[in-house]
């Protein structure tokens, strides 16, 4: 059946080619690593012929998740070679900053998938969250390579689509996956309703809780504090050390705790971080912030769009708002006076920025199309956050944060303004919410080890000639 998928993909490329060319010219997408993606031309040096595990994360968020998993995997299996792939340009850039062996994920043409798998020669493939492609999974099955989905989730929208195509999804996707390590029992039930065998589903919790270290005293954090004139920030105590990438494995010392929140003695400003925003959230936030700023001139906004190809668009929105602002990419020396708005138009610094936050908003949650971005990372830093009602990607984490008093859910622009104003006015409430959020993160940690147990369970089923040595 691979040739039918190949034909479908080729027809889709032909039909969409004008749009793809326009996007490539306008944003630079689709042009980088094209031979590797189109033909599977990748190279992974392995002179000692170690067993290989291939981890894949589609974009930056999944790569950050894999930092935690890979660090734990390497500790448990030091004899393995770890290869990491990503689909997007930003995901690949972040992977190359975090890991040593990185390859582009191939387009789902049968020849590209077979070529890439032959070059990497993995003993097992680990897919983060929900990245399932029929030709890639079929090529894994042809080579006898088991595939494991980790931190798996099935959103309501995906569930509805898959129910309509249940037979197709089972034949070409689910049956090629050895195990699903999912975040919650709700996701496990959805997979079972879609026909996945009970024996192939394990509830492990969300690895993203384990990745929320809460360490504000990182190199990136110190540099941002220096550039933004925030040297007086006194961070809360970090969570237990974990989640460093292969290229950043030594913990740093942490300053004395302040009990939550990002503002220490001697600093009279407050920083609202709006992380991973989508349209039209930036326009909503700018209107809300402008009104808040007129009442609370000590308040500053650090705005972080989710997609880099929207940086210029969002910069135009901020400029038209009339608020003073600066783009992070243009800050080379410490600012003399922090402007009202800082636009974070760089990749890979959101974690460090959360470490500067006094209060926050997590994006993708107001318009009902995206299902929300992670509120777990700011919770780990002790940041009291607000988010919209559309958070099905993080339904369980959002519910628990609201129930424990670590976050608030808002339903419209007016309610967002009221809740943010209440947080600005009440330092004790910010502290209590931050402590509750960090406590929840600590309670939920442990998913990484349970996830590795699932991977090991699949690994024990290798044929004798593929038995790992680590």
C-alpha positions as CSV (number, residue, x, y, z in Angstrom):
1,X,0.0,0.0,0.0
2,X,3.0,2.3,0.3
3,X,2.8,3.3,-3.3
4,X,-0.8,4.5,-2.9
5,X,0.3,6.8,-0.1
6,X,3.3,7.9,-2.2
7,X,0.9,8.7,-5.1
8,X,-1.4,10.6,-2.7
9,X,1.5,12.7,-1.4
10,X,2.8,13.5,-4.9
11,X,-0.7,14.6,-6.0
12,X,-1.0,16.8,-2.9
13,X,2.4,18.4,-3.6
14,X,1.4,19.2,-7.1
15,X,-1.9,20.7,-6.1
16,X,-0.3,22.7,-3.2
17,X,2.9,23.6,-5.1
18,X,2.0,27.3,-5.7
19,X,1.2,27.8,-2.0
20,X,4.3,25.8,-0.9
21,X,6.5,27.9,-3.1
22,X,5.0,31.1,-1.8
23,X,5.5,29.9,1.8
24,X,9.1,28.9,1.1
25,X,9.9,32.3,-0.4
26,X,8.1,34.2,2.3
27,X,9.2,32.3,5.4
28,X,12.1,30.1,4.3
29,X,10.2,26.9,5.2
30,X,10.6,23.6,3.4
31,X,14.0,24.6,1.9
32,X,16.4,23.5,4.6
33,X,17.6,19.9,4.7
34,X,15.5,19.2,1.7
35,X,17.6,16.3,0.3
36,X,17.6,14.6,3.7
37,X,13.9,15.0,4.1
38,X,12.9,14.1,0.5
39,X,15.3,11.2,-0.1
40,X,16.3,10.1,3.5
41,X,19.9,11.0,2.9
42,X,21.2,11.1,6.5
43,X,24.4,10.0,8.1
44,X,24.9,8.7,11.6
45,X,28.5,7.8,12.5
46,X,28.5,4.7,14.7
47,X,32.0,3.2,14.6
48,X,31.5,1.1,17.7
49,X,28.3,-0.3,16.3
50,X,26.3,0.5,19.4
51,X,22.6,-0.3,19.5
52,X,20.7,2.8,18.3
53,X,17.5,4.3,19.7
54,X,15.8,6.9,17.4
55,X,13.8,9.6,19.3
56,X,11.6,11.9,17.2
57,X,9.8,15.1,18.2
58,X,8.0,17.1,15.6
59,X,8.9,20.6,16.8
60,X,10.4,22.6,19.6
61,X,7.9,21.6,22.3
62,X,8.5,17.9,21.7
63,X,12.3,18.4,21.6
64,X,12.1,20.0,25.0
65,X,10.1,17.0,26.2
66,X,12.8,14.7,24.8
67,X,15.6,16.4,26.7
68,X,14.2,15.0,29.9
69,X,13.5,11.5,28.4
70,X,16.9,11.2,26.6
71,X,18.8,12.3,29.7
72,X,17.1,9.5,31.8
73,X,17.5,7.0,29.0
74,X,21.2,7.6,28.7
75,X,21.6,7.2,32.4
76,X,19.8,3.9,32.3
77,X,21.4,2.6,29.0
78,X,24.8,4.2,28.7
79,X,25.8,1.7,25.9
80,X,23.3,3.0,23.4
81,X,23.7,5.6,20.7
82,X,20.9,8.2,20.8
83,X,19.7,9.8,17.6
84,X,17.1,12.6,17.6
85,X,15.1,13.9,14.7
86,X,12.6,16.7,14.2
87,X,10.4,17.8,11.4
88,X,10.4,21.6,11.6
89,X,13.3,24.0,11.1
90,X,13.0,25.4,14.6
91,X,12.7,21.9,16.0
92,X,15.9,20.8,14.3
93,X,17.7,23.9,15.4
94,X,16.7,23.3,19.0
95,X,17.6,19.6,18.7
96,X,21.1,20.4,17.4
97,X,21.6,22.7,20.3
98,X,20.6,20.0,22.8
99,X,21.9,16.7,21.3
100,X,24.9,15.4,19.4
101,X,23.4,13.1,16.8
102,X,20.5,14.8,15.0
103,X,18.9,14.1,11.7
104,X,15.9,15.6,9.8
105,X,12.8,13.5,9.9
106,X,12.0,12.2,6.4
107,X,8.9,13.2,4.4
108,X,6.5,10.2,4.5
109,X,7.5,8.9,1.0
110,X,8.3,5.2,1.2
111,X,11.8,5.7,-0.4
112,X,12.8,8.4,2.1
113,X,11.6,6.5,5.1
114,X,13.4,3.3,4.0
115,X,16.6,5.1,3.2
116,X,16.6,7.0,6.5
117,X,15.9,3.9,8.6
118,X,18.7,2.0,6.8
119,X,21.1,4.8,7.5
120,X,20.2,5.2,11.2
121,X,19.6,1.5,11.7
122,X,17.7,1.9,15.0
123,X,16.8,-1.0,17.3
124,X,13.8,1.0,18.4
125,X,12.0,4.2,17.4
126,X,10.4,6.4,20.0
127,X,7.8,9.0,18.8
128,X,6.8,11.9,21.0
129,X,3.1,12.5,21.6
130,X,1.2,11.9,18.3
131,X,3.5,11.9,15.3
132,X,2.3,8.9,13.3
133,X,2.9,8.5,9.5
134,X,1.8,5.4,7.6
135,X,4.9,4.9,5.4
136,X,7.4,5.5,8.1
137,X,5.6,3.0,10.4
138,X,5.3,0.5,7.6
139,X,9.1,0.8,6.9
140,X,9.8,0.2,10.6
141,X,7.7,-2.9,10.5
142,X,9.5,-4.1,7.3
143,X,12.8,-3.8,9.2
144,X,11.5,-5.4,12.4
145,X,12.0,-2.1,14.3
146,X,9.4,-1.6,17.0
147,X,7.9,1.8,17.4
148,X,6.8,3.3,20.8
149,X,4.7,6.4,21.2
150,X,5.5,8.3,24.4
151,X,3.7,11.1,26.3
152,X,0.8,10.1,23.9
153,X,-2.4,12.1,23.7
154,X,-5.5,12.0,21.6
155,X,-7.3,15.4,21.4
156,X,-11.1,15.5,21.0
157,X,-10.6,16.8,17.4
158,X,-8.2,14.0,16.5
159,X,-10.4,11.4,18.2
160,X,-13.4,12.6,16.1
161,X,-11.4,12.3,12.9
162,X,-10.0,8.9,13.8
163,X,-13.4,7.5,14.7
164,X,-14.5,8.3,11.1
165,X,-11.5,6.5,9.8
166,X,-11.2,3.8,12.5
167,X,-10.5,0.9,10.2
168,X,-7.9,2.8,8.1
169,X,-6.1,4.1,11.2
170,X,-5.9,0.7,12.7
171,X,-4.6,-0.9,9.6
172,X,-2.0,1.6,8.6
173,X,-1.1,3.3,11.9
174,X,-2.0,1.7,15.2
175,X,-1.1,-1.9,14.4
176,X,2.5,-0.8,13.5
177,X,3.0,0.7,17.0
178,X,4.3,-1.7,19.6
179,X,3.2,0.4,22.7
180,X,1.5,3.6,23.5
181,X,2.7,5.3,26.7
182,X,0.0,7.9,27.3
183,X,-0.5,10.8,29.6
184,X,-3.8,10.0,31.1
185,X,-6.5,7.3,31.4
186,X,-8.8,9.5,29.3
187,X,-6.3,9.2,26.4
188,X,-6.0,5.5,27.0
189,X,-9.8,5.0,26.8
190,X,-9.9,6.9,23.5
191,X,-7.2,4.6,22.0
192,X,-9.2,1.5,23.2
193,X,-12.3,2.9,21.6
194,X,-10.4,3.3,18.4
195,X,-9.5,-0.4,18.5
196,X,-6.0,-0.4,20.1
197,X,-5.5,-3.5,22.2
198,X,-5.5,-3.1,26.0
199,X,-2.1,-4.7,26.1
200,X,-0.5,-2.0,23.9
201,X,-1.6,0.9,26.1
202,X,0.1,2.1,29.4
203,X,-0.8,5.2,31.4
204,X,2.4,6.8,32.4
205,X,1.5,10.5,33.1
206,X,3.0,13.5,31.4
207,X,6.7,13.7,31.0
208,X,6.4,17.5,30.8
209,X,6.0,17.5,34.6
210,X,9.4,15.9,34.9
211,X,10.9,18.5,32.5
212,X,9.6,21.4,34.7
213,X,12.8,21.8,36.8
214,X,12.0,25.3,38.0
215,X,15.7,26.3,37.9
216,X,15.8,30.0,37.3
217,X,19.6,30.2,37.7
218,X,20.5,28.9,34.3
219,X,23.1,30.5,31.9
220,X,20.3,31.7,29.6
221,X,18.4,33.1,32.6
222,X,21.3,35.0,33.9
223,X,22.0,36.5,30.5
224,X,18.4,37.6,30.1
225,X,18.4,39.1,33.5
226,X,21.6,41.0,32.6
227,X,20.2,42.3,29.3
228,X,16.8,43.3,30.6
229,X,18.2,44.9,33.7
230,X,16.8,42.3,36.1
231,X,19.9,41.4,38.0
232,X,18.0,41.8,41.3
233,X,15.6,38.9,40.6
234,X,15.7,36.4,43.4
235,X,14.3,33.0,42.2
236,X,12.5,30.4,44.2
237,X,14.4,27.2,45.1
238,X,14.6,24.9,42.1
239,X,12.9,21.6,41.8
240,X,15.1,18.5,42.0
241,X,17.8,18.6,39.4
242,X,16.9,16.8,36.1
243,X,16.0,17.4,32.5
244,X,19.3,18.8,31.2
245,X,20.3,18.1,27.6
246,X,23.3,16.2,26.5
247,X,25.2,19.4,25.9
248,X,24.3,21.0,29.3
249,X,24.5,18.3,31.9
250,X,26.0,20.0,34.9
251,X,23.7,21.7,37.5
252,X,24.4,25.2,38.5
253,X,24.1,26.6,42.0
254,X,20.8,28.4,42.8
255,X,20.3,31.6,44.8
256,X,18.4,31.6,48.0
257,X,14.7,31.1,47.7
258,X,12.1,33.9,47.9
259,X,9.1,31.7,48.2
260,X,7.7,32.0,44.7
261,X,7.4,34.6,42.0
262,X,10.2,36.1,40.0
263,X,10.7,39.4,41.8
264,X,13.2,40.0,44.6
265,X,14.0,42.8,46.9
266,X,15.1,46.0,45.1
267,X,13.1,45.5,42.0
268,X,9.9,47.5,41.6
269,X,8.8,46.2,38.2
270,X,6.5,43.3,37.4
271,X,6.8,41.1,34.4
272,X,3.9,39.6,32.6
273,X,5.1,36.8,30.3
274,X,2.6,35.7,27.5
275,X,4.1,32.5,26.2
276,X,3.5,30.6,23.0
277,X,0.8,32.9,21.7
278,X,-1.2,32.5,18.5
279,X,-3.4,34.9,16.5
280,X,-5.6,36.7,17.6
281,X,-4.2,36.4,21.2
282,X,-1.5,39.0,20.6
283,X,-4.1,41.6,19.7
284,X,-6.2,40.7,22.8
285,X,-3.1,40.8,25.1
286,X,-1.9,44.1,23.8
287,X,-5.3,45.7,24.4
288,X,-5.5,44.2,27.9
289,X,-1.9,45.2,28.7
290,X,-2.3,48.8,27.5
291,X,-5.2,49.2,29.9
292,X,-3.4,47.6,32.7
293,X,-0.2,49.6,32.0
294,X,-2.2,52.8,32.4
295,X,-3.1,51.7,35.9
296,X,0.1,49.9,36.8
297,X,3.1,51.6,35.1
298,X,5.4,49.1,36.8
299,X,4.0,46.3,34.7
300,X,6.0,45.1,31.6
301,X,4.9,42.5,29.0
302,X,7.3,39.9,27.5
303,X,5.4,38.6,24.5
304,X,6.4,35.3,23.0
305,X,4.7,34.2,19.8
306,X,4.5,30.4,19.2
307,X,5.7,30.4,15.6
308,X,8.9,32.2,14.4
309,X,7.4,33.0,11.0
310,X,5.0,35.3,12.8
311,X,7.6,37.4,14.6
312,X,7.5,40.2,12.0
313,X,3.7,40.2,12.0
314,X,3.5,40.5,15.8
315,X,6.2,43.2,15.8
316,X,3.9,45.2,13.5
317,X,1.0,44.7,15.9
318,X,3.0,45.9,18.8
319,X,4.2,48.9,16.8
320,X,0.7,49.9,15.9
321,X,-0.4,49.6,19.5
322,X,1.7,52.7,20.3
323,X,3.4,50.9,23.2
324,X,7.1,51.3,23.6
325,X,8.8,48.0,22.7
326,X,12.1,46.3,21.7
327,X,12.7,43.1,19.9
328,X,14.9,40.6,21.8
329,X,17.0,39.9,18.7
330,X,18.0,43.5,18.7
331,X,19.2,43.6,22.3
332,X,23.0,43.2,22.4
333,X,23.8,45.2,25.5
334,X,21.8,45.7,28.7
335,X,18.9,48.1,28.3
336,X,19.1,51.4,30.1
337,X,15.3,51.4,30.7
338,X,13.1,48.4,30.1
339,X,10.3,49.4,27.6
340,X,6.7,48.5,28.1
341,X,6.9,45.4,25.8
342,X,9.7,43.0,25.0
343,X,9.0,40.9,21.9
344,X,10.9,37.6,22.3
345,X,11.7,36.9,18.6
346,X,14.3,34.2,19.3
347,X,13.9,30.4,19.6
348,X,14.8,28.4,22.7
349,X,14.6,31.2,25.3
350,X,11.0,30.8,26.5
351,X,12.1,28.6,29.4
352,X,14.5,31.2,30.6
353,X,11.9,33.9,30.2
354,X,9.5,32.1,32.4
355,X,12.2,32.3,35.0
356,X,11.8,36.1,34.9
357,X,8.0,36.1,35.2
358,X,5.9,37.4,38.1
359,X,2.7,36.4,36.3
360,X,1.8,34.8,33.0
361,X,-0.5,33.8,30.3
362,X,-0.2,30.6,28.2
363,X,-1.3,30.8,24.6
364,X,-3.2,28.8,22.1
365,X,-6.1,28.7,24.6
366,X,-8.5,31.5,23.7
367,X,-9.6,30.9,20.1
368,X,-10.7,27.2,20.3
369,X,-8.4,26.0,17.4
370,X,-5.1,24.9,19.1
371,X,-6.0,23.2,22.3
372,X,-3.6,25.2,24.4
373,X,0.2,25.4,25.0
374,X,1.9,24.0,28.0
375,X,1.2,25.6,31.4
376,X,3.4,23.0,33.1
377,X,6.7,24.8,32.5
378,X,5.6,28.1,34.1
379,X,4.0,26.1,37.0
380,X,7.4,24.6,37.7
381,X,8.9,28.0,38.0
382,X,6.2,29.0,40.4
383,X,4.6,31.5,38.0
384,X,0.8,32.1,38.6
385,X,-0.7,31.9,35.1
386,X,-4.0,32.5,33.4
387,X,-5.2,30.6,30.3
388,X,-8.3,30.4,28.1
389,X,-10.9,27.6,28.2
390,X,-9.6,25.7,25.1
391,X,-6.8,23.6,26.7
392,X,-7.6,20.0,25.6
393,X,-4.0,19.3,24.8
394,X,-3.3,19.8,28.5
395,X,-6.7,19.1,29.9
396,X,-5.6,17.2,33.0
397,X,-2.7,19.5,33.9
398,X,-5.0,22.6,33.4
399,X,-7.8,21.1,35.6
400,X,-5.4,20.2,38.4
401,X,-3.7,23.6,38.4
402,X,-7.0,25.3,38.6
403,X,-8.3,23.0,41.3
404,X,-5.2,23.4,43.5
405,X,-5.2,27.2,43.1
406,X,-2.1,27.3,41.0
407,X,-3.7,28.9,37.9
408,X,-6.9,30.6,36.7
409,X,-9.0,29.9,33.6
410,X,-10.5,32.9,31.8
411,X,-13.2,32.9,29.2
412,X,-12.9,36.2,27.5
413,X,-10.9,39.4,27.2
414,X,-12.7,41.2,30.1
415,X,-12.1,38.3,32.5
416,X,-8.4,38.0,31.5
417,X,-8.0,41.7,32.4
418,X,-9.7,41.3,35.7
419,X,-7.7,38.3,36.7
420,X,-4.4,39.8,35.7
421,X,-5.2,43.0,37.5
422,X,-6.0,41.0,40.6
423,X,-2.6,39.3,40.4
424,X,-0.8,42.6,39.9
425,X,-2.4,44.1,42.9
426,X,-2.0,41.2,45.3
427,X,1.6,40.0,45.9
428,X,0.4,37.5,48.5
429,X,-1.9,35.9,46.0
430,X,0.9,35.6,43.4
431,X,3.0,33.9,46.0
432,X,0.3,31.4,47.1
433,X,-0.6,30.5,43.5
434,X,3.1,30.1,42.6
435,X,3.6,27.8,45.6
436,X,0.5,25.7,44.7
437,X,1.7,25.4,41.1
438,X,5.2,24.2,42.0
439,X,3.8,21.8,44.6
440,X,1.6,20.2,42.0
441,X,4.5,19.8,39.6
442,X,6.5,18.0,42.3
443,X,3.6,15.7,43.1
444,X,3.1,14.7,39.4
445,X,6.7,13.9,38.6
446,X,7.8,10.3,37.8
447,X,6.4,9.8,34.3
448,X,9.8,9.6,32.7
449,X,10.8,6.5,34.6
450,X,7.5,4.8,33.9
451,X,7.9,5.8,30.2
452,X,11.4,4.2,30.1
453,X,9.9,1.0,31.6
454,X,7.5,0.9,28.6
455,X,10.4,1.3,26.2
456,X,12.4,-1.4,28.0
457,X,9.4,-3.7,27.8
458,X,9.4,-3.4,24.0
459,X,13.2,-3.7,23.9
460,X,13.0,-7.1,25.6
461,X,11.0,-8.4,22.6
462,X,13.8,-7.7,20.1
463,X,14.9,-10.6,18.0
464,X,18.2,-12.1,19.3
465,X,20.3,-10.3,16.6
466,X,19.1,-7.0,17.8
467,X,19.5,-7.4,21.5
468,X,20.8,-4.2,23.0
469,X,24.2,-4.2,24.7
470,X,23.6,-1.3,27.0
